[in-house]
Amino acid sequence: MTTTAPAPTAVADARIPADHPFAAHLRRVAALEAQDPHRAWTPDDGPLPSLYLSHGGGPMPFGDPEWLDPLHGWARALPRPRAVLVVSAHWESAPLALSAARPSELVYDFGGFDPLYHSFRYDTPDPGDLGRQVAALLPDPVPVHQHARRGLDHGAWVPLKIMYPAADVPVLQLSLPTEDPEQLLALGARLRPLRESGVLVVGSGHMTHGLPFLTREMFRENRVPGWSADFDAWAADALARGDVAELARFRTAAPGMPYAHPTVEHFTPLFVALGAATDPAAPVTTTMTGYGVGLSRRSFQAA
């Protein structure tokens, strides 16, 4: 697949004020890359893990080192993938659909933030080869539809712009077609061969996402409500034991419901990530913990 890198200045962005946390992040990344370039995946590395990633609220991670440093550190701990396929909470569509191979714009699906974030770009290389590879893996008789214009939504481009700010990795987004855990596990299993060719398969959501039940004080002070902490502890235990059946019963088995997930699209990408793992029932490796505005940002990778 095409992996032509953009110009070496791709990390820099003159539109971002020099004192912005993301500008400081880009400077750190540039210095690190100059000293120790991120090693590209090779077949000798074996399959990449699949990821479940809590992506934060809108563009908020760009302003917070507690998102910036762990996300980029996570990316650097893995070989640089040949491409990334993302299933995001913010694109629910059935039958299955793929984002455009050459989108004209990102999807700025958030409001109430600094207009600066609506000027952000993430112009990655052509993912056409990945699109053909994904389409070949998905079930007949209904072919996967590739949109002509749909760009990446913030569940995809926000974390990836932090993880791979040079925009040198092709990225494609696959729609979230159902809320059913068993069907999503099966979808992940279909995508499993991608990992063997150096493709990073990512389920992007949020471990808790009860935004309607957060108070202004919780936002301001990052106060963690009981329903968020209880759900996170339950998920952490089930993931540590590899108890996929327990996770699939989250609507009735998890404490903190339905407050932790009044709608479930931020939790269910987890099942795509687990399905894409070599053994969905194996314990995962937790990569991020903690809370942002009271919501759990627990994230993990599965081998």
Contacts in CASP RR format, 6 or more apart in sequence:
PFRMAT RR
TARGET T0000
AUTHOR 0000-0000-0000
METHOD contacts of the structure
MODEL  1
MTTTAPAPTAVADARIPADHPFAAHLRRVAALEAQDPHRAWTPDDGPLPS
LYLSHGGGPMPFGDPEWLDPLHGWARALPRPRAVLVVSAHWESAPLALSA
ARPSELVYDFGGFDPLYHSFRYDTPDPGDLGRQVAALLPDPVPVHQHARR
GLDHGAWVPLKIMYPAADVPVLQLSLPTEDPEQLLALGARLRPLRESGVL
VVGSGHMTHGLPFLTREMFRENRVPGWSADFDAWAADALARGDVAELARF
RTAAPGMPYAHPTVEHFTPLFVALGAATDPAAPVTTTMTGYGVGLSRRSF
QAA
1 82 0 8 1.000
1 83 0 8 1.000
1 127 0 8 1.000
1 128 0 8 1.000
1 129 0 8 1.000
1 130 0 8 1.000
1 133 0 8 1.000
1 170 0 8 1.000
2 125 0 8 1.000
2 126 0 8 1.000
2 127 0 8 1.000
2 128 0 8 1.000
2 129 0 8 1.000
2 170 0 8 1.000
3 82 0 8 1.000
3 83 0 8 1.000
3 125 0 8 1.000
3 168 0 8 1.000
3 169 0 8 1.000
3 170 0 8 1.000
4 125 0 8 1.000
5 125 0 8 1.000
5 166 0 8 1.000
5 168 0 8 1.000
6 123 0 8 1.000
6 125 0 8 1.000
6 166 0 8 1.000
6 167 0 8 1.000
6 168 0 8 1.000
10 165 0 8 1.000
10 166 0 8 1.000
10 167 0 8 1.000
10 168 0 8 1.000
11 26 0 8 1.000
11 29 0 8 1.000
11 30 0 8 1.000
11 33 0 8 1.000
11 165 0 8 1.000
11 166 0 8 1.000
12 26 0 8 1.000
12 30 0 8 1.000
13 23 0 8 1.000
13 26 0 8 1.000
13 120 0 8 1.000
13 121 0 8 1.000
15 116 0 8 1.000
15 119 0 8 1.000
15 120 0 8 1.000
16 22 0 8 1.000
16 23 0 8 1.000
16 26 0 8 1.000
16 116 0 8 1.000
17 23 0 8 1.000
17 116 0 8 1.000
20 62 0 8 1.000
20 63 0 8 1.000
20 116 0 8 1.000
21 62 0 8 1.000
21 63 0 8 1.000
21 64 0 8 1.000
21 65 0 8 1.000
21 68 0 8 1.000
22 62 0 8 1.000
22 63 0 8 1.000
22 68 0 8 1.000
22 162 0 8 1.000
25 65 0 8 1.000
25 68 0 8 1.000
25 69 0 8 1.000
25 72 0 8 1.000
25 162 0 8 1.000
25 165 0 8 1.000
26 165 0 8 1.000
29 72 0 8 1.000
29 165 0 8 1.000
29 166 0 8 1.000
32 76 0 8 1.000
33 166 0 8 1.000
38 75 0 8 1.000
38 76 0 8 1.000
38 79 0 8 1.000
38 80 0 8 1.000
39 79 0 8 1.000
39 80 0 8 1.000
40 79 0 8 1.000
40 80 0 8 1.000
40 82 0 8 1.000
41 48 0 8 1.000
41 78 0 8 1.000
41 79 0 8 1.000
41 80 0 8 1.000
41 81 0 8 1.000
41 82 0 8 1.000
41 198 0 8 1.000
42 79 0 8 1.000
45 79 0 8 1.000
45 198 0 8 1.000
46 196 0 8 1.000
46 198 0 8 1.000
47 195 0 8 1.000
47 196 0 8 1.000
47 198 0 8 1.000
47 278 0 8 1.000
47 303 0 8 1.000
48 78 0 8 1.000
48 79 0 8 1.000
48 81 0 8 1.000
48 195 0 8 1.000
48 198 0 8 1.000
48 199 0 8 1.000
48 200 0 8 1.000
48 201 0 8 1.000
49 78 0 8 1.000
49 195 0 8 1.000
49 277 0 8 1.000
49 285 0 8 1.000
49 301 0 8 1.000
49 302 0 8 1.000
49 303 0 8 1.000
50 188 0 8 1.000
50 192 0 8 1.000
50 195 0 8 1.000
50 200 0 8 1.000
50 201 0 8 1.000
50 202 0 8 1.000
50 203 0 8 1.000
50 272 0 8 1.000
50 273 0 8 1.000
50 274 0 8 1.000
50 275 0 8 1.000
50 276 0 8 1.000
50 277 0 8 1.000
50 301 0 8 1.000
50 302 0 8 1.000
51 200 0 8 1.000
51 201 0 8 1.000
51 202 0 8 1.000
51 203 0 8 1.000
51 273 0 8 1.000
51 287 0 8 1.000
51 299 0 8 1.000
51 300 0 8 1.000
51 301 0 8 1.000
51 302 0 8 1.000
52 202 0 8 1.000
52 203 0 8 1.000
52 204 0 8 1.000
52 205 0 8 1.000
52 269 0 8 1.000
52 270 0 8 1.000
52 273 0 8 1.000
52 274 0 8 1.000
52 284 0 8 1.000
52 299 0 8 1.000
52 300 0 8 1.000
52 301 0 8 1.000
52 302 0 8 1.000
53 71 0 8 1.000
53 159 0 8 1.000
53 202 0 8 1.000
53 203 0 8 1.000
53 204 0 8 1.000
53 205 0 8 1.000
53 299 0 8 1.000
54 205 0 8 1.000
54 206 0 8 1.000
54 207 0 8 1.000
54 288 0 8 1.000
54 295 0 8 1.000
54 296 0 8 1.000
54 297 0 8 1.000
54 298 0 8 1.000
54 299 0 8 1.000
55 61 0 8 1.000
55 88 0 8 1.000
55 89 0 8 1.000
55 154 0 8 1.000
55 155 0 8 1.000
55 158 0 8 1.000
55 159 0 8 1.000
55 204 0 8 1.000
55 205 0 8 1.000
55 206 0 8 1.000
56 67 0 8 1.000
56 158 0 8 1.000
56 159 0 8 1.000
56 206 0 8 1.000
56 292 0 8 1.000
56 295 0 8 1.000
56 297 0 8 1.000
57 110 0 8 1.000
57 154 0 8 1.000
57 206 0 8 1.000
57 293 0 8 1.000
58 109 0 8 1.000
58 110 0 8 1.000
58 113 0 8 1.000
58 117 0 8 1.000
58 154 0 8 1.000
58 155 0 8 1.000
58 158 0 8 1.000
59 110 0 8 1.000
59 113 0 8 1.000
59 114 0 8 1.000
59 117 0 8 1.000
59 120 0 8 1.000
59 154 0 8 1.000
59 158 0 8 1.000
60 67 0 8 1.000
60 113 0 8 1.000
60 293 0 8 1.000
61 67 0 8 1.000
61 68 0 8 1.000
61 71 0 8 1.000
61 158 0 8 1.000
61 159 0 8 1.000
61 162 0 8 1.000
62 68 0 8 1.000
62 117 0 8 1.000
62 158 0 8 1.000
62 161 0 8 1.000
62 162 0 8 1.000
64 292 0 8 1.000
66 292 0 8 1.000
67 162 0 8 1.000
67 297 0 8 1.000
68 162 0 8 1.000
70 287 0 8 1.000
70 288 0 8 1.000
71 159 0 8 1.000
71 162 0 8 1.000
71 163 0 8 1.000
71 288 0 8 1.000
72 162 0 8 1.000
72 163 0 8 1.000
72 165 0 8 1.000
74 163 0 8 1.000
74 287 0 8 1.000
74 288 0 8 1.000
74 299 0 8 1.000
74 301 0 8 1.000
75 163 0 8 1.000
75 164 0 8 1.000
78 200 0 8 1.000
78 301 0 8 1.000
79 198 0 8 1.000
80 164 0 8 1.000
80 168 0 8 1.000
80 169 0 8 1.000
81 169 0 8 1.000
81 198 0 8 1.000
81 199 0 8 1.000
81 200 0 8 1.000
82 169 0 8 1.000
82 170 0 8 1.000
82 197 0 8 1.000
82 198 0 8 1.000
82 199 0 8 1.000
83 127 0 8 1.000
83 129 0 8 1.000
83 130 0 8 1.000
83 169 0 8 1.000
83 170 0 8 1.000
83 171 0 8 1.000
83 172 0 8 1.000
83 198 0 8 1.000
83 199 0 8 1.000
83 200 0 8 1.000
84 160 0 8 1.000
84 164 0 8 1.000
84 169 0 8 1.000
84 170 0 8 1.000
84 171 0 8 1.000
84 172 0 8 1.000
84 199 0 8 1.000
84 200 0 8 1.000
84 202 0 8 1.000
85 130 0 8 1.000
85 134 0 8 1.000
85 171 0 8 1.000
85 172 0 8 1.000
85 173 0 8 1.000
85 174 0 8 1.000
85 191 0 8 1.000
85 194 0 8 1.000
85 199 0 8 1.000
85 200 0 8 1.000
85 201 0 8 1.000
85 202 0 8 1.000
86 152 0 8 1.000
86 155 0 8 1.000
86 156 0 8 1.000
86 160 0 8 1.000
86 171 0 8 1.000
86 172 0 8 1.000
86 173 0 8 1.000
86 174 0 8 1.000
86 202 0 8 1.000
86 203 0 8 1.000
86 204 0 8 1.000
87 173 0 8 1.000
87 174 0 8 1.000
87 175 0 8 1.000
87 176 0 8 1.000
87 201 0 8 1.000
87 202 0 8 1.000
87 203 0 8 1.000
87 204 0 8 1.000
87 269 0 8 1.000
87 272 0 8 1.000
88 153 0 8 1.000
88 155 0 8 1.000
88 156 0 8 1.000
88 173 0 8 1.000
88 176 0 8 1.000
88 203 0 8 1.000
88 204 0 8 1.000
88 205 0 8 1.000
88 269 0 8 1.000
89 155 0 8 1.000
89 176 0 8 1.000
89 204 0 8 1.000
89 205 0 8 1.000
89 206 0 8 1.000
89 209 0 8 1.000
89 265 0 8 1.000
89 266 0 8 1.000
89 268 0 8 1.000
89 269 0 8 1.000
90 107 0 8 1.000
90 109 0 8 1.000
90 153 0 8 1.000
90 154 0 8 1.000
90 155 0 8 1.000
90 265 0 8 1.000
91 97 0 8 1.000
91 99 0 8 1.000
91 150 0 8 1.000
91 153 0 8 1.000
91 173 0 8 1.000
91 175 0 8 1.000
91 176 0 8 1.000
92 175 0 8 1.000
92 176 0 8 1.000
92 177 0 8 1.000
92 265 0 8 1.000
93 175 0 8 1.000
93 176 0 8 1.000
93 177 0 8 1.000
94 175 0 8 1.000
94 177 0 8 1.000
94 178 0 8 1.000
95 142 0 8 1.000
95 144 0 8 1.000
95 145 0 8 1.000
95 177 0 8 1.000
96 138 0 8 1.000
96 142 0 8 1.000
96 144 0 8 1.000
96 145 0 8 1.000
96 174 0 8 1.000
96 175 0 8 1.000
96 177 0 8 1.000
96 187 0 8 1.000
97 144 0 8 1.000
97 145 0 8 1.000
97 146 0 8 1.000
97 147 0 8 1.000
97 150 0 8 1.000
97 174 0 8 1.000
97 175 0 8 1.000
98 131 0 8 1.000
98 134 0 8 1.000
98 135 0 8 1.000
98 144 0 8 1.000
98 145 0 8 1.000
98 146 0 8 1.000
98 147 0 8 1.000
98 172 0 8 1.000
98 173 0 8 1.000
98 174 0 8 1.000
98 175 0 8 1.000
99 146 0 8 1.000
99 147 0 8 1.000
99 150 0 8 1.000
99 151 0 8 1.000
99 152 0 8 1.000
99 172 0 8 1.000
99 173 0 8 1.000
99 174 0 8 1.000
100 146 0 8 1.000
100 147 0 8 1.000
100 148 0 8 1.000
100 149 0 8 1.000
100 150 0 8 1.000
100 151 0 8 1.000
101 126 0 8 1.000
101 127 0 8 1.000
101 128 0 8 1.000
101 131 0 8 1.000
101 146 0 8 1.000
101 172 0 8 1.000
102 126 0 8 1.000
103 149 0 8 1.000
103 150 0 8 1.000
103 151 0 8 1.000
103 152 0 8 1.000
104 149 0 8 1.000
104 151 0 8 1.000
105 151 0 8 1.000
106 120 0 8 1.000
106 121 0 8 1.000
106 122 0 8 1.000
106 151 0 8 1.000
106 152 0 8 1.000
106 153 0 8 1.000
106 154 0 8 1.000
106 157 0 8 1.000
107 150 0 8 1.000
107 151 0 8 1.000
107 152 0 8 1.000
107 153 0 8 1.000
107 154 0 8 1.000
107 157 0 8 1.000
108 117 0 8 1.000
108 118 0 8 1.000
108 154 0 8 1.000
109 153 0 8 1.000
109 154 0 8 1.000
110 117 0 8 1.000
110 154 0 8 1.000
120 157 0 8 1.000
120 161 0 8 1.000
121 167 0 8 1.000
122 152 0 8 1.000
122 157 0 8 1.000
122 160 0 8 1.000
122 161 0 8 1.000
122 167 0 8 1.000
122 171 0 8 1.000
123 167 0 8 1.000
124 167 0 8 1.000
124 168 0 8 1.000
124 169 0 8 1.000
124 170 0 8 1.000
124 171 0 8 1.000
125 168 0 8 1.000
125 169 0 8 1.000
125 170 0 8 1.000
126 170 0 8 1.000
127 170 0 8 1.000
127 171 0 8 1.000
127 172 0 8 1.000
128 170 0 8 1.000
128 172 0 8 1.000
129 170 0 8 1.000
130 170 0 8 1.000
130 172 0 8 1.000
130 194 0 8 1.000
130 199 0 8 1.000
131 146 0 8 1.000
131 172 0 8 1.000
133 194 0 8 1.000
133 197 0 8 1.000
133 199 0 8 1.000
134 144 0 8 1.000
134 172 0 8 1.000
134 174 0 8 1.000
134 191 0 8 1.000
134 194 0 8 1.000
135 143 0 8 1.000
135 144 0 8 1.000
135 146 0 8 1.000
137 190 0 8 1.000
137 191 0 8 1.000
137 193 0 8 1.000
137 194 0 8 1.000
138 144 0 8 1.000
138 190 0 8 1.000
139 190 0 8 1.000
144 174 0 8 1.000
150 173 0 8 1.000
151 173 0 8 1.000
152 160 0 8 1.000
152 171 0 8 1.000
152 173 0 8 1.000
153 173 0 8 1.000
155 204 0 8 1.000
155 205 0 8 1.000
156 171 0 8 1.000
156 173 0 8 1.000
156 202 0 8 1.000
156 204 0 8 1.000
157 171 0 8 1.000
159 204 0 8 1.000
160 169 0 8 1.000
160 171 0 8 1.000
161 167 0 8 1.000
174 191 0 8 1.000
176 184 0 8 1.000
176 265 0 8 1.000
176 268 0 8 1.000
176 269 0 8 1.000
176 272 0 8 1.000
177 183 0 8 1.000
177 187 0 8 1.000
178 184 0 8 1.000
178 268 0 8 1.000
179 264 0 8 1.000
179 265 0 8 1.000
179 268 0 8 1.000
181 247 0 8 1.000
181 248 0 8 1.000
181 250 0 8 1.000
181 268 0 8 1.000
181 271 0 8 1.000
182 248 0 8 1.000
184 268 0 8 1.000
184 269 0 8 1.000
184 271 0 8 1.000
184 272 0 8 1.000
184 275 0 8 1.000
185 244 0 8 1.000
185 248 0 8 1.000
185 271 0 8 1.000
185 272 0 8 1.000
185 274 0 8 1.000
185 275 0 8 1.000
185 280 0 8 1.000
186 275 0 8 1.000
187 272 0 8 1.000
187 275 0 8 1.000
188 201 0 8 1.000
188 271 0 8 1.000
188 272 0 8 1.000
188 273 0 8 1.000
188 274 0 8 1.000
188 275 0 8 1.000
188 276 0 8 1.000
189 275 0 8 1.000
189 276 0 8 1.000
189 280 0 8 1.000
191 201 0 8 1.000
191 272 0 8 1.000
191 275 0 8 1.000
191 276 0 8 1.000
192 201 0 8 1.000
192 275 0 8 1.000
192 276 0 8 1.000
192 277 0 8 1.000
192 278 0 8 1.000
194 201 0 8 1.000
194 276 0 8 1.000
195 201 0 8 1.000
195 276 0 8 1.000
201 272 0 8 1.000
201 273 0 8 1.000
201 276 0 8 1.000
202 273 0 8 1.000
203 269 0 8 1.000
203 270 0 8 1.000
203 272 0 8 1.000
203 273 0 8 1.000
204 269 0 8 1.000
205 265 0 8 1.000
205 266 0 8 1.000
205 267 0 8 1.000
205 269 0 8 1.000
205 270 0 8 1.000
206 266 0 8 1.000
206 267 0 8 1.000
206 295 0 8 1.000
206 296 0 8 1.000
206 297 0 8 1.000
207 231 0 8 1.000
207 232 0 8 1.000
207 235 0 8 1.000
207 267 0 8 1.000
207 295 0 8 1.000
207 296 0 8 1.000
207 297 0 8 1.000
207 298 0 8 1.000
207 299 0 8 1.000
208 227 0 8 1.000
208 228 0 8 1.000
208 231 0 8 1.000
208 232 0 8 1.000
208 260 0 8 1.000
208 261 0 8 1.000
208 294 0 8 1.000
208 295 0 8 1.000
208 296 0 8 1.000
209 260 0 8 1.000
209 261 0 8 1.000
209 262 0 8 1.000
209 263 0 8 1.000
209 266 0 8 1.000
209 267 0 8 1.000
209 295 0 8 1.000
210 227 0 8 1.000
210 228 0 8 1.000
210 259 0 8 1.000
210 260 0 8 1.000
210 261 0 8 1.000
210 262 0 8 1.000
210 295 0 8 1.000
211 295 0 8 1.000
212 262 0 8 1.000
213 225 0 8 1.000
213 227 0 8 1.000
213 259 0 8 1.000
213 262 0 8 1.000
214 225 0 8 1.000
214 293 0 8 1.000
214 294 0 8 1.000
214 295 0 8 1.000
215 223 0 8 1.000
217 223 0 8 1.000
218 224 0 8 1.000
218 225 0 8 1.000
218 293 0 8 1.000
218 294 0 8 1.000
219 293 0 8 1.000
219 294 0 8 1.000
222 291 0 8 1.000
222 292 0 8 1.000
222 293 0 8 1.000
222 294 0 8 1.000
223 294 0 8 1.000
224 291 0 8 1.000
224 294 0 8 1.000
225 259 0 8 1.000
225 294 0 8 1.000
226 256 0 8 1.000
227 255 0 8 1.000
227 256 0 8 1.000
227 257 0 8 1.000
227 259 0 8 1.000
227 260 0 8 1.000
228 256 0 8 1.000
228 259 0 8 1.000
228 260 0 8 1.000
228 291 0 8 1.000
228 294 0 8 1.000
228 295 0 8 1.000
228 296 0 8 1.000
229 296 0 8 1.000
230 255 0 8 1.000
230 256 0 8 1.000
230 260 0 8 1.000
231 254 0 8 1.000
231 255 0 8 1.000
231 256 0 8 1.000
231 257 0 8 1.000
231 260 0 8 1.000
231 261 0 8 1.000
231 296 0 8 1.000
232 296 0 8 1.000
232 298 0 8 1.000
233 255 0 8 1.000
234 253 0 8 1.000
234 254 0 8 1.000
234 255 0 8 1.000
235 247 0 8 1.000
235 250 0 8 1.000
235 254 0 8 1.000
235 296 0 8 1.000
235 298 0 8 1.000
236 286 0 8 1.000
236 298 0 8 1.000
238 246 0 8 1.000
238 247 0 8 1.000
239 247 0 8 1.000
239 283 0 8 1.000
239 284 0 8 1.000
239 286 0 8 1.000
239 300 0 8 1.000
240 283 0 8 1.000
240 284 0 8 1.000
241 283 0 8 1.000
242 281 0 8 1.000
242 282 0 8 1.000
242 283 0 8 1.000
242 284 0 8 1.000
243 281 0 8 1.000
244 274 0 8 1.000
244 280 0 8 1.000
244 281 0 8 1.000
246 253 0 8 1.000
247 270 0 8 1.000
247 271 0 8 1.000
247 274 0 8 1.000
248 271 0 8 1.000
250 257 0 8 1.000
250 261 0 8 1.000
250 264 0 8 1.000
250 267 0 8 1.000
251 257 0 8 1.000
251 258 0 8 1.000
251 264 0 8 1.000
254 260 0 8 1.000
261 267 0 8 1.000
273 300 0 8 1.000
273 302 0 8 1.000
274 280 0 8 1.000
274 284 0 8 1.000
274 302 0 8 1.000
275 302 0 8 1.000
276 302 0 8 1.000
277 284 0 8 1.000
277 302 0 8 1.000
277 303 0 8 1.000
278 303 0 8 1.000
279 303 0 8 1.000
280 302 0 8 1.000
282 302 0 8 1.000
282 303 0 8 1.000
284 300 0 8 1.000
284 301 0 8 1.000
284 302 0 8 1.000
285 300 0 8 1.000
285 301 0 8 1.000
285 302 0 8 1.000
285 303 0 8 1.000
286 298 0 8 1.000
286 299 0 8 1.000
286 300 0 8 1.000
287 299 0 8 1.000
287 300 0 8 1.000
287 301 0 8 1.000
288 297 0 8 1.000
288 298 0 8 1.000
288 299 0 8 1.000
289 296 0 8 1.000
289 297 0 8 1.000
289 298 0 8 1.000
290 296 0 8 1.000
290 297 0 8 1.000
290 298 0 8 1.000
291 297 0 8 1.000
END
